[in-house]
Amino acid sequence: MTVWETAPRRRRTRRRHLSRGDRVVLTLMAGVPLLLTLSFVWVPALLSVVLSFSSWPGIGGVSSIKWIGFQNYHTIFTIYPPFNPALEHNLIWLVVFFCLPAPAGLFLAVQLDKQIRFSRVYQSVLFLPVVLSLALIGFMTELIFSPTQGLLNNLTGHAGQNDMIDWLGNPHLNIWAVLIMACWRQTGYVMIMYLAGLKSVDPSMKEAAALDGAGQWQTFRHVVWPALRPINVVVLVITVIESLRAFDIVYVINQGTNGLELLSVLVTDNIIGEASRIGFGSALATILLVISMAFIAPYLVSIFRKDGQE
């Protein structure tokens, strides 16, 4: 038998046909998550953008929707007093999350990756706040920062009437008290993600860098940090999402008022509050979506562009 006769057979043996059962399984595995994502994420998001150009109290059916163009956005940016403080607080939340939990989580992950003694115990303790809901974190914030019975004022001797510090009632202080507790929870979240990324770094690359005379910082900068690029993208996305969707912790304390205004609270108050302004709340939600995409999209584009060039 010649080579020319065996070549088609080899090509035919490499070609595999999926059975009907395999195709059904693959369709379900890809189709069900896609359908759920479209139904519960993208379709509501697109409908919110569409409804942001309308005035609709949520009753009377679709026929009662009144299209008003950009009037909701004009009202938000001109004569809606809670918007500017809420936007400022969300941006503060975002900057603080980038500056504190992200580097702190990375530092803790690097230390735990060194397999120090009792590292599993430390990992469990540091991750414990992540399993707590933000609503529960809000109750803990009240227990710690309460002006008269809180732990902090009693430890520092500021629980009396003369020198009492009102951490939660003072609009210039309460946002920072809440951010301390939010960062405490977020740090463990970031730590676990970076720890998973560090486990995937090839140990031989670290050993080769050490043999070349590189110190710990040089090894981390030139070997470990580039390998963590996919994790950095995940941390960026999670940080933006967590900072912009913060709601529970401030709503538990004072319903998101008096210095704790957030865009998510304004969206909730307008959509399911007494006014029930679906169009106005959708406009606020659209602004929140645009802000999140403004931070995430450029970084993702640059990352994918670098990967394509490589």
N, C-alpha and C positions, 0 to 999 in steps of 0.2 A: 504494500500500500504506500503510495507516494505522499509527500508532504502536502501537496495541493489537495489531496483527498481527505487528509486528517484535519486540516485547518478549519473547514466548515463545521466538522463535528465538534471541535473544541469550542468554537464560538457558540454552537447550539447548546452545549452542556453548560456554559456559563450563564445562559439566559434562563431565568427562573420566572415562572408565572405564578402569581398569587392566586390562591384558591378563593372561592366565593366567601368562605368564612373569614379568611384573612382580610379581604377587602371590607367586609362588614365591620370587623373589629377596628381596623384602621380608620374607617369613616366615623365610627362612634367616638373613638379616642380623640380625633381631631375636630369632629363636628359638634359634639356636645359642649366642650369648653368654649368653642367659638360662638355657638348659639347663646350660651349663658353670658359671655362677655358682651355680645352685641345687645342682648335683651336688657341687661342690668347695668351696663356701663355706657356704651356708646349711644344707644338709642335715647336713654334719658338725658345724656349730655347734649345731644343734638336738639332734642325737644326743648331743653332749657334755653339754648341759644335762640331758637325760633320764638319761644314764648316771651323772651326778654324784650321783644318789639311789640308787645301787646299789653292790654289792660284787661285782666280777667280775675274775678274774685274766686274762681274755682267752682262755681255753681252755675247751673243753667245750661250745661252742655257746651260742646265746642262751638255751636252757633252763636253763643253769647260773647265770644272773644272779640275784642275791639282792637284793631291794629293801629298803633300810635307812633310807629317809627322809632326814633331815637329819644323819645321824650323821657323814658325811664332813666336812660343814661344821663341826660341833661339834668334831671332832678337829682340824681345821685351825686353828681360832681358839683352842683351849685347850691342846692338848698336842702340837703339832707345832712344835718349836723353829725350824726353818729359815724358817718362814713370815714372821714379823715382820721379820727382817733383809732378806728378799727383797722384801717389800712396801715397806719403807723405801728400799731401793736403787732400786726402780723409780720411786718418787715423786721421789727425788733426780734420777734420770735425766731424768724428765719436766720438772722445774723448770729444770734446767740447759739442756736443749734449748730451752726457751722463752726463757730469759734470754740465752743466748749465740749459738747458731747462727742463730736466727730474726732478731734485729736485725742481726747481722753480715752475714748473707746479703742482707738488704734494703739495708744500707749499700753493700755491694760492687756490688749490682745497680744502684743509683742512680748510683754513680760510673761504671760501665761504660756506662750508658745515655747518658752525656754525650759518647760517641764520642771519648774521649781517645786519645792516640797509643798504638799497640800494644794497643788494647782487646781485639782478638781473641786475641792471645797471652795476655794476662792471664786472659781468660775460659777458655781451654783449660787453663791451668795450675791455676786455681782449681777447675775442674770435674774435673780428673784424679782426685782421691781418690774421687769418687763411683763411678767404674767399678771400683774395687777392692772386693773382697768383705770383709765384716767379719772373716772368718777370716784373710785376709791382713793386715788392719789389726792383728789380734791378734798375729801374728808380728812385725810392725813395732814394736808396743808392747814386746814382749820385747827387741828389739834396742836400743831407745832407753832403756828404764827398767830393764834388767838391773842388779843391784847391783854386779857386779864388771866386766863387760865392756860394759855399756850406754853409749850415747853421752852421756847426760846426766851421769852420775856421773863419767865420765872428763873431760868438759869442765869440770866444777865442782870437780874434785879430791876427790870423795867416794867413790872406788872402793877405797880402802884398808880394811884390817880395822878400824882404830881409829875412823874417822869415816865409815864406809860407810852410805849411806841405802838401805834395802831397800824400794824403791818398790812392788814387786809382792808381796813377802812380808808386808808390814805391812798388816793389815786396815784400819787407819785411813788409809792412803795409797793403796792400790792402786785403789780405786774412782775416785779423782780422776785418777790416771794414765790409767786406761782412758777416762774421760770426756773428757780432753783430746784423745785420738786420735779418739774417736767424734764430738766436736764438729768436729774438723778435717774429717772426711768429710761431716758433715751440713751444714756451712756452704755448701759448693759446691752441694749439692742444693737448698737453699733459694734460693741466689743465682740459679740457672737458672730456677726457677719465677717469682721476682719479676721477673727480666729479661724473661721472656716476657710477663708482665703489663704491664710498663712499655712494651713495644713496641706494645701495643694502645691506649695512652692517646692521645687525639686531640691532635696537636701544636698545633692552633689554640686549644685551651683553655689551654695553657700560654702561648701568645703573647698571648691576651686578658688573662690574669692579669698578665703582665709589662707590658702597656700600661696596665693599671689601677694600676700602681705596686707590685704585690706582689713581695716578694723571693723568694729560692729556697725558704726555709723555709715562707713563707706559701703559695706555689704548691704545694709538696708537701703541705702540710696540708689545704688546701681544694680542691685540684684532683686531684692525683695519688693521694693516699691514699684518698679515696672511690671512685675508679675501680678501685682494687685490691681491692675487697671480695670478689669471687669468688676471687681468688688467696689472700686471707687465709684463706678457708674451706679451701682446698686445703692451705695450709701448716699450718693447725691440725690437720687430719686426719692429714697425713703426719707431723707432729711427734709426735702421740700414738701413732700406729702404730709409728713407728721407735723410740720410747723404750720402749714396752711389749713389743715383739717382739725386743729385743736379746738375743742368745744366743751367736752365733758367737765374738765377740771375747772374752767371759769364759770360754767353754768351752775355747778354745785355750790360755788362760793357765794356769788351774788347775781346769778343769771346774766353774767357778761355785761355788767354796767359799772359805772363809777371807777373808771380806770382799767377795766378788764374787757373792753369792747373788742370783739373780733369779727371778721367778715362772716365766719360760719355762724355766729350767733345772730347776726343781722339777717342772714338768709333764712334761718329757722324762724325768727320772729315774724318775718314778712310772709312766709309761706304757710306756716301752721299756727301763727299767732291769731290774735283777735281780729286784726285787719284782714288777713288772708288775701294779700296782694300777690297772686301767683306771678304775674308779669314782672313786677318790681323785684320780687325775690329772685326770679330767674335772671334778671339783669345783674344782680349782685353775685349770683353764682357764676355767671359768665365772666365777670371781672376776675373772680377768684381763679377760674380756669385759665384765663389769659396770663395772669401773674405766674401761676405754676408752670405753664408752658414756656414762658419767657426765660425761666431759669433752667429748665430741663432741656428744651429743644436744642439750643446752640451747643451745649456740651455733648449731647448725644451725637449731633451731626459731626462735630470735630473728631469724636472717638471713632465713629464708623468710617470717616474719611481716612483717618490714619491706618485703620485696619485694612481698608481697601488698597491703600498704597503699598502696605507691606505684603 
